[in-house]
Amino acid sequence: MGAALSEKAKAGGELLSAVPGKTLQAATTTWTVLKNRKAIAVGVGSGAVAMLAGAYALGGANVRRGQGPLTRATRGVL
């Protein structure tokens, strides 16, 4: 019984010793995000614009599929 309690105490000590490292890692990640928030916002914004442009292009391609190949090639002139 004494050995089991010793093992539990050791495991609890190891868990508590890992907490400051995890807290420091979370704080470092948070600080990095806050420090680079403008660059992150630009990246997210440009990704959203690219996604919308791709959706618009795919929508336009779907509309043009109703036309024949010659009409598409001449952009509707023939």
C-alpha positions as CSV (number, residue, x, y, z in Angstrom):
1,M,0.0,0.0,0.0
2,G,2.9,2.3,0.8
3,A,4.4,1.7,-2.7
4,A,1.1,2.6,-4.4
5,L,0.9,5.9,-2.5
6,S,4.5,6.6,-3.3
7,E,3.8,6.1,-7.0
8,K,0.7,8.3,-6.9
9,A,2.6,11.0,-5.2
10,K,5.4,10.8,-7.8
11,A,2.9,11.0,-10.6
12,G,1.2,14.0,-9.0
13,G,4.5,15.7,-8.6
14,E,5.4,15.1,-12.3
15,L,2.0,16.5,-13.3
16,L,2.5,19.6,-11.2
17,S,6.0,20.1,-12.6
18,A,4.7,20.1,-16.1
19,V,2.1,22.8,-15.5
20,P,4.5,25.8,-15.5
21,G,6.0,24.7,-18.9
22,K,2.6,24.4,-20.5
23,T,1.5,27.8,-19.1
24,L,4.7,29.4,-20.4
25,Q,4.1,27.8,-23.8
26,A,0.5,29.1,-23.9
27,A,1.6,32.6,-22.9
28,T,4.3,32.6,-25.6
29,T,1.9,31.5,-28.2
30,T,-0.6,34.2,-27.1
31,W,2.1,36.9,-27.2
32,T,3.2,35.8,-30.7
33,V,-0.4,36.1,-32.0
34,L,-0.9,39.5,-30.4
35,K,2.4,40.8,-31.7
36,N,1.7,39.6,-35.2
37,R,-2.0,40.3,-35.3
38,K,-1.8,42.7,-38.3
39,A,0.1,40.1,-40.4
40,I,-2.4,37.5,-39.3
41,A,-5.3,39.7,-40.3
42,V,-3.8,40.4,-43.7
43,G,-3.3,36.7,-44.3
44,V,-6.9,35.8,-43.2
45,G,-8.3,38.7,-45.3
46,S,-6.3,37.7,-48.4
47,G,-7.4,34.1,-48.0
48,A,-11.0,35.1,-47.8
49,V,-10.7,37.3,-50.9
50,A,-9.0,34.4,-52.8
51,M,-11.8,32.0,-51.7
52,L,-14.5,34.4,-52.9
53,A,-12.7,35.0,-56.2
54,G,-12.4,31.2,-56.7
55,A,-16.1,30.7,-55.9
56,Y,-17.0,33.5,-58.4
57,A,-14.9,31.9,-61.1
58,L,-16.4,28.5,-60.5
59,G,-19.9,30.0,-60.6
60,G,-19.1,31.7,-63.9
61,A,-17.8,28.5,-65.4
62,N,-21.0,26.7,-64.4
63,V,-23.1,29.3,-66.2
64,R,-21.0,29.1,-69.4
65,R,-21.4,25.3,-69.6
66,G,-24.9,25.8,-71.0
67,Q,-23.2,27.2,-74.2
68,G,-21.5,25.2,-76.9
69,P,-17.8,25.1,-77.3
70,L,-17.7,27.4,-80.3
71,T,-19.8,30.0,-78.4
72,R,-17.6,29.8,-75.4
73,A,-14.4,30.1,-77.6
74,T,-15.7,33.2,-79.3
75,R,-17.2,34.6,-76.1
76,G,-20.7,34.6,-77.5
77,V,-20.0,36.3,-80.8
78,L,-21.1,33.3,-82.8
